[in-house]
Amino acid sequence: MRKINTRNFRVATRTTTREVNRQIVLNLIRELQPISRAELARRMDVSRSLLTPLVRELVTRGSVVEGGTARAQRGRRPTLLRVRTNRNLAVAVDVRPGHTSVALADFGGQVIAREAFETPASPEALIDALAACVPALVAAHVGEEDADGEDGPTVRGVGLVVPGMVDRRTGRVIYAPRLGWRDVDLRDGLAERLGYKVRIENAPIACALARLWLSPDGLGGSQSFAYVSISEGVGVGLVVRGEVLRGETHTAGEFGHVSLDRSGPPCICGKRGCWEALAGNAATLARYEQRAAAAAREAVQPPLRRAPATTVEEVVRRAHDGERAALEALEETGTHIGRGLAALVSVFNPGRIFVGGEITAAWDLLDAPVRRALVEDTLTDAARATSVVPDRSPAEYRLLGAVALLAASTYAAPRVG
């Protein structure tokens, strides 16, 4: 049970029950679409007379559309309902140390257009770049009317995803070590320049939000799960009973900077042996180069000279080609990933763990060492059996997470206390 916060609450009103029921209907349609009124009533275990006005309100608001019919054994074929997402658009921004991606997408996650540019060194320069890119992107793809002469879609705001700790209340980036930024304002500065509402979130939480709000069918029925992002850095988005776990000061999920080995390699945060320093992309590249150099020294005949691997994707390709150094490097990375996941399972006990990042392209090679380390470092059979699912499109989920920052409020349950 969630304790009512007596310092921050809303009093329930007569309309609260109706509002909650309307959101239940909207979410059922979203997850089960296309669906008939009769099937909705059956799922909710309510009468058609209670359901009909709720559906009518959603259709009138434009949140739901009617279209198509279902088969019926007898009588009139029932009309099917779908959530209408193409009238609401979001500008999704994914900021990375190397490049920044900008996409225009509807609230269903359908991408309409995208751009990319090199990430500037300073947050002020990033705001300048986005202030030039976003209006041009919107102007090129959003008209005042659609092909049927109806009012065109509306941009509801900007979702901004960054690789660092974010205070969601103030919109400030507390610390983004990979960008070299500390305590900077992106949200308010960008909102002022663009004239749009701006929501900002760190990358792993954004990916978790994308799973929660835009891919509910992929959750396996679990409302408590984790999204682990393994890329330039390592971070975790935690969802408990359908709500993101943020912590007292909005910094929950920084498992990447939990030390797994105090005598391990130095981490960018200043500590040693952090999960990020052991399992992140830089760690995988470093251990591959070490093994490749060792293999060259031990070879009876000098091997063909190869350019150093500068990306994890290249290490993965070489591993799939059978190169021993790449295979060994990825196996060790898999072990470190599994050890970190075991700690996550012990502390959080999620129903499912999603793993995203470039490294997931090698999941056929990683799955065994990941699972082995997870089994060795957990205490119960249930913990050892925790489902671990690789995300095959991690870059897409960062952008979808940016969309979810705006779309979630459309589907979220109303707060009444």
FINU-944510 format. One record per residue (C-alpha): residue in one letter; x, y, z. Coordinates in steps of 0.1 Angstrom, whole numbers. Layout:
BEGIN
<A,<X,Y,Z>>
...
***
This chain:
BEGIN
<M,<0,0,0>>
<R,<12,35,-8>>
<K,<13,59,21>>
<I,<-5,91,15>>
<N,<19,120,16>>
<T,<2,145,39>>
<R,<25,173,27>>
<N,<17,168,-10>>
<F,<-17,155,-19>>
<R,<-49,160,-38>>
<V,<-83,156,-23>>
<A,<-106,131,-41>>
<T,<-137,146,-58>>
<R,<-169,132,-72>>
<T,<-153,130,-106>>
<T,<-124,109,-94>>
<T,<-140,75,-99>>
<R,<-152,84,-134>>
<E,<-117,97,-142>>
<V,<-101,65,-130>>
<N,<-125,43,-150>>
<R,<-120,64,-181>>
<Q,<-82,59,-179>>
<I,<-87,21,-173>>
<V,<-108,20,-205>>
<L,<-82,40,-224>>
<N,<-54,17,-213>>
<L,<-73,-14,-221>>
<I,<-80,-2,-256>>
<R,<-43,8,-260>>
<E,<-30,-27,-249>>
<L,<-57,-48,-266>>
<Q,<-66,-28,-297>>
<P,<-85,-33,-319>>
<I,<-112,-42,-294>>
<S,<-150,-41,-293>>
<R,<-172,-25,-267>>
<A,<-185,-59,-257>>
<E,<-151,-73,-252>>
<L,<-141,-42,-231>>
<A,<-172,-46,-209>>
<R,<-163,-83,-204>>
<R,<-127,-75,-195>>
<M,<-138,-49,-170>>
<D,<-167,-70,-157>>
<V,<-191,-40,-161>>
<S,<-224,-35,-179>>
<R,<-225,-19,-214>>
<S,<-245,10,-199>>
<L,<-216,19,-176>>
<L,<-190,15,-204>>
<T,<-208,34,-232>>
<P,<-205,69,-218>>
<L,<-169,64,-210>>
<V,<-161,53,-245>>
<R,<-182,82,-259>>
<E,<-161,107,-239>>
<L,<-129,92,-252>>
<V,<-141,93,-288>>
<T,<-154,129,-284>>
<R,<-120,140,-270>>
<G,<-102,124,-300>>
<S,<-83,99,-278>>
<V,<-101,69,-293>>
<V,<-113,63,-329>>
<E,<-138,38,-342>>
<G,<-129,18,-373>>
<G,<-134,-16,-388>>
<T,<-156,-44,-375>>
<A,<-150,-78,-359>>
<R,<-165,-111,-369>>
<A,<-197,-121,-351>>
<Q,<-214,-155,-350>>
<R,<-247,-138,-354>>
<G,<-262,-103,-354>>
<R,<-245,-71,-362>>
<R,<-207,-70,-365>>
<P,<-193,-51,-336>>
<T,<-173,-19,-343>>
<L,<-137,-19,-332>>
<L,<-119,8,-311>>
<R,<-83,20,-313>>
<V,<-63,46,-295>>
<R,<-56,76,-317>>
<T,<-19,85,-315>>
<N,<-12,104,-347>>
<R,<-27,136,-336>>
<N,<-2,141,-308>>
<L,<35,144,-317>>
<A,<67,146,-296>>
<V,<101,158,-305>>
<A,<125,132,-292>>
<V,<161,141,-284>>
<D,<188,115,-275>>
<V,<220,131,-264>>
<R,<251,110,-265>>
<P,<288,118,-260>>
<G,<294,114,-298>>
<H,<262,125,-315>>
<T,<227,137,-308>>
<S,<197,123,-325>>
<V,<165,142,-330>>
<A,<132,126,-341>>
<L,<96,137,-347>>
<A,<73,109,-336>>
<D,<37,103,-326>>
<F,<25,92,-292>>
<G,<24,56,-304>>
<G,<62,57,-311>>
<Q,<59,59,-349>>
<V,<89,80,-361>>
<I,<80,105,-388>>
<A,<114,121,-394>>
<R,<148,122,-378>>
<E,<181,142,-379>>
<A,<215,139,-362>>
<F,<245,161,-354>>
<E,<277,159,-335>>
<T,<271,166,-298>>
<P,<285,200,-289>>
<A,<310,203,-260>>
<S,<289,226,-238>>
<P,<252,225,-228>>
<E,<248,261,-241>>
<A,<260,250,-275>>
<L,<236,220,-275>>
<I,<207,243,-268>>
<D,<218,265,-297>>
<A,<220,235,-320>>
<L,<186,222,-309>>
<A,<170,257,-313>>
<A,<181,256,-349>>
<C,<173,219,-356>>
<V,<139,214,-340>>
<P,<119,242,-356>>
<A,<132,232,-390>>
<L,<122,196,-385>>
<V,<87,205,-373>>
<A,<82,230,-401>>
<A,<91,204,-427>>
<H,<68,177,-415>>
<V,<39,192,-395>>
<G,<12,210,-415>>
<E,<-18,230,-404>>
<E,<-42,205,-420>>
<D,<-41,169,-430>>
<A,<-51,153,-463>>
<D,<-87,152,-453>>
<G,<-88,189,-444>>
<E,<-89,183,-407>>
<D,<-67,201,-382>>
<G,<-32,186,-384>>
<P,<-13,170,-356>>
<T,<1,190,-327>>
<V,<35,189,-312>>
<R,<30,185,-275>>
<G,<66,191,-264>>
<V,<102,179,-264>>
<G,<115,148,-246>>
<L,<152,150,-238>>
<V,<173,120,-229>>
<V,<208,124,-215>>
<P,<235,100,-202>>
<G,<237,112,-167>>
<M,<219,119,-134>>
<V,<188,141,-137>>
<D,<168,159,-111>>
<R,<134,156,-127>>
<R,<118,182,-104>>
<T,<142,210,-115>>
<G,<151,197,-149>>
<R,<188,200,-141>>
<V,<215,175,-152>>
<I,<232,168,-118>>
<Y,<261,149,-132>>
<A,<269,135,-167>>
<P,<305,123,-165>>
<R,<306,111,-201>>
<L,<297,146,-213>>
<G,<317,164,-186>>
<W,<287,183,-173>>
<R,<278,189,-137>>
<D,<247,208,-124>>
<V,<236,223,-157>>
<D,<202,236,-168>>
<L,<189,221,-201>>
<R,<152,219,-196>>
<D,<143,255,-189>>
<G,<169,270,-212>>
<L,<156,248,-241>>
<A,<120,254,-233>>
<E,<126,292,-234>>
<R,<143,290,-268>>
<L,<118,266,-284>>
<G,<85,276,-269>>
<Y,<76,240,-261>>
<K,<72,221,-229>>
<V,<104,201,-223>>
<R,<108,170,-202>>
<I,<142,156,-194>>
<E,<153,121,-182>>
<N,<184,100,-180>>
<A,<188,73,-206>>
<P,<181,40,-186>>
<I,<149,55,-170>>
<A,<138,67,-204>>
<C,<142,32,-219>>
<A,<122,18,-190>>
<L,<95,43,-197>>
<A,<94,32,-233>>
<R,<89,-4,-222>>
<L,<62,6,-197>>
<W,<42,30,-219>>
<L,<49,21,-255>>
<S,<56,-17,-254>>
<P,<33,-31,-227>>
<D,<30,-64,-245>>
<G,<67,-70,-240>>
<L,<66,-69,-202>>
<G,<56,-105,-198>>
<G,<28,-95,-174>>
<S,<53,-79,-150>>
<Q,<48,-44,-136>>
<S,<81,-45,-118>>
<F,<111,-47,-140>>
<A,<145,-32,-147>>
<Y,<161,-17,-179>>
<V,<199,-20,-178>>
<S,<217,2,-203>>
<I,<253,-9,-212>>
<S,<269,15,-235>>
<E,<294,43,-230>>
<G,<282,41,-194>>
<V,<261,17,-174>>
<G,<228,27,-158>>
<V,<196,12,-146>>
<G,<159,23,-149>>
<L,<138,7,-121>>
<V,<100,3,-124>>
<V,<80,-9,-93>>
<R,<44,-17,-97>>
<G,<41,4,-129>>
<E,<59,34,-115>>
<V,<95,45,-120>>
<L,<116,43,-88>>
<R,<134,76,-85>>
<G,<145,78,-48>>
<E,<145,106,-23>>
<T,<168,129,-44>>
<H,<159,115,-78>>
<T,<192,96,-83>>
<A,<180,59,-79>>
<G,<194,35,-105>>
<E,<231,45,-105>>
<F,<241,9,-102>>
<G,<268,16,-128>>
<H,<289,33,-101>>
<V,<285,6,-75>>
<S,<319,-10,-70>>
<L,<321,-47,-76>>
<D,<358,-49,-72>>
<R,<377,-23,-51>>
<S,<410,-33,-66>>
<G,<395,-32,-102>>
<P,<402,-7,-130>>
<P,<396,30,-123>>
<C,<362,44,-132>>
<I,<355,78,-147>>
<C,<336,87,-115>>
<G,<369,85,-95>>
<K,<363,51,-78>>
<R,<377,17,-88>>
<G,<360,-15,-100>>
<C,<326,1,-107>>
<W,<302,-20,-127>>
<E,<306,5,-156>>
<A,<344,2,-154>>
<L,<341,-36,-158>>
<A,<312,-40,-182>>
<G,<309,-7,-202>>
<N,<320,-4,-238>>
<A,<354,11,-229>>
<A,<362,-20,-207>>
<T,<352,-44,-235>>
<L,<375,-26,-260>>
<A,<404,-25,-235>>
<R,<403,-62,-227>>
<Y,<400,-71,-264>>
<E,<431,-51,-273>>
<Q,<450,-67,-244>>
<R,<441,-102,-255>>
<A,<447,-94,-292>>
<A,<482,-81,-283>>
<A,<489,-111,-261>>
<A,<478,-135,-289>>
<A,<501,-117,-314>>
<R,<531,-121,-290>>
<E,<525,-158,-285>>
<A,<519,-166,-322>>
<V,<545,-188,-339>>
<Q,<540,-168,-371>>
<P,<532,-131,-370>>
<P,<495,-126,-376>>
<L,<482,-103,-403>>
<R,<483,-67,-390>>
<R,<448,-55,-381>>
<A,<436,-20,-372>>
<P,<426,-17,-336>>
<A,<389,-22,-328>>
<T,<375,12,-320>>
<T,<339,2,-314>>
<V,<321,-26,-296>>
<E,<303,-34,-328>>
<E,<337,-42,-344>>
<V,<347,-65,-315>>
<V,<313,-83,-319>>
<R,<319,-87,-356>>
<R,<353,-102,-350>>
<A,<339,-126,-324>>
<H,<313,-138,-348>>
<D,<341,-144,-373>>
<G,<357,-167,-347>>
<E,<386,-145,-334>>
<R,<397,-159,-301>>
<A,<407,-126,-285>>
<A,<372,-111,-293>>
<L,<354,-142,-280>>
<E,<374,-142,-247>>
<A,<369,-104,-242>>
<L,<331,-107,-247>>
<E,<329,-137,-224>>
<E,<346,-118,-196>>
<T,<322,-88,-202>>
<G,<293,-112,-200>>
<T,<305,-125,-166>>
<H,<307,-89,-153>>
<I,<273,-81,-167>>
<G,<259,-112,-149>>
<R,<275,-103,-116>>
<G,<260,-68,-117>>
<L,<226,-83,-126>>
<A,<229,-107,-97>>
<A,<233,-77,-73>>
<L,<203,-60,-90>>
<V,<182,-91,-85>>
<S,<192,-95,-49>>
<V,<183,-59,-41>>
<F,<154,-52,-63>>
<N,<139,-86,-73>>
<P,<125,-75,-107>>
<G,<101,-97,-126>>
<R,<122,-92,-158>>
<I,<154,-75,-168>>
<F,<159,-58,-201>>
<V,<195,-52,-213>>
<G,<202,-26,-239>>
<G,<233,-14,-256>>
<E,<256,-22,-286>>
<I,<268,-53,-267>>
<T,<234,-70,-271>>
<A,<244,-77,-308>>
<A,<265,-105,-293>>
<W,<239,-119,-270>>
<D,<243,-154,-285>>
<L,<278,-153,-271>>
<L,<270,-134,-239>>
<D,<239,-153,-227>>
<A,<258,-183,-212>>
<P,<284,-163,-192>>
<V,<257,-138,-181>>
<R,<234,-166,-169>>
<R,<262,-185,-152>>
<A,<273,-154,-132>>
<L,<238,-146,-123>>
<V,<231,-181,-110>>
<E,<264,-182,-90>>
<D,<258,-149,-73>>
<T,<221,-152,-63>>
<L,<207,-171,-34>>
<T,<173,-186,-44>>
<D,<160,-206,-73>>
<A,<134,-179,-81>>
<A,<162,-152,-82>>
<R,<183,-175,-105>>
<A,<154,-179,-129>>
<T,<149,-141,-134>>
<S,<142,-135,-171>>
<V,<169,-115,-188>>
<V,<159,-101,-222>>
<P,<183,-84,-247>>
<D,<170,-53,-263>>
<R,<178,-56,-300>>
<S,<171,-19,-307>>
<P,<186,0,-278>>
<A,<191,33,-297>>
<E,<155,33,-308>>
<Y,<144,28,-272>>
<R,<162,59,-261>>
<L,<142,79,-286>>
<L,<110,61,-277>>
<G,<117,69,-241>>
<A,<119,105,-250>>
<V,<84,102,-266>>
<A,<72,83,-235>>
<L,<82,113,-213>>
<L,<53,132,-230>>
<A,<29,104,-239>>
<A,<28,88,-204>>
<S,<7,116,-189>>
<T,<-20,107,-214>>
<Y,<-23,71,-201>>
<A,<-12,75,-165>>
<A,<-37,69,-136>>
<P,<-49,102,-121>>
<R,<-33,110,-87>>
<V,<-59,114,-59>>
<G,<-37,114,-29>>
***
